[in-house]
Amino acid sequence: MRAPPTSPAPARSRATVPATRAEKKDELVRRVLRVALEQFAERGYHGTSIPMILEAAGVSASSLYRLYPSKEALVNAVFVEAKGRLGAALSGLDAPLSDDRDAHAEAHARFVVIWDALARFAAEEPVTFRFLELQDHTPYLDGASRTKELSVLAPLALACMDFQRRGVIRADVSIDVMLASLWGALVGLVKAARLGYLALDDDKLAQARESMWRGFAVRPKVTPVAPSRPREGSGVGQRGIANKRSTR
């Protein structure tokens, strides 16, 4: 007797499909970078050891060293990934000022956007911001990390160059000094808030922003308007003459 036909096996849902080797590697990379970022941000480069990262990430030494052969390679990978997130927050801020609006008003508006983007990044990514801005990375940065850093600073530098070209910010202050002052002001505020020296809110951020702007901005030239003289025979003139006569 012929066996009854068997129904085809149900297709496995996407959720039950085992992860591929590439997907497992990507997930491992994300976990290692996230944990390493947290450890470096909290303890600094020299205060963080590979065993600390292995324990916090729950990975073996062989798995980590297949991805990053040294602690220096790992911290550079963390740096590039963190700088990339900062770059995404600043993307689109280097567009030149339009010529159909008041240059000073538009430059100030652009400065507000730049400052607010940086402040928002510091608030939304506190661990990344702390890792990037509150430590000295110079001794271990490789060529790729330095190139990434320059690419992130480029939008700010181009915006400042456009401001200077339009004559709305001081030409006697170099762009690198402006950028260092801008970064330093925000880092100082965030650090003071973290240490409990001040309660950092939108109002204090705006105060700092406007103080920075006034330090760099060129005041618009205001053409003095001469007072108008009353025309002969006008009502004002006749009243003035009448008043003089009444006082005699």
Secondary structure, 3 states (H helix, E strand, C coil): CCCCCCCCCCCCCHHHCCCCHHHHHHHHHHHHHHHHHHHHHHHHHHHCCHHHHHHHHCCCHHHHHHHCCCHHHHHHHHHHHHHHHHHHHHCCCCCCCCCCCCHHHHHHHHHHHHHHHHHHHHHHCHHHHHHHHCCCCHHHCCHHHHHHHHHHHHHHHHHHHHHHHCCCECCCCCHHHHHHHHHHHHHHHHHHHHCCCCCCCHHHHHHHHHHHHHHHECCCCCCCCCCCCCCCCCHHHHHHHHHHHHHC
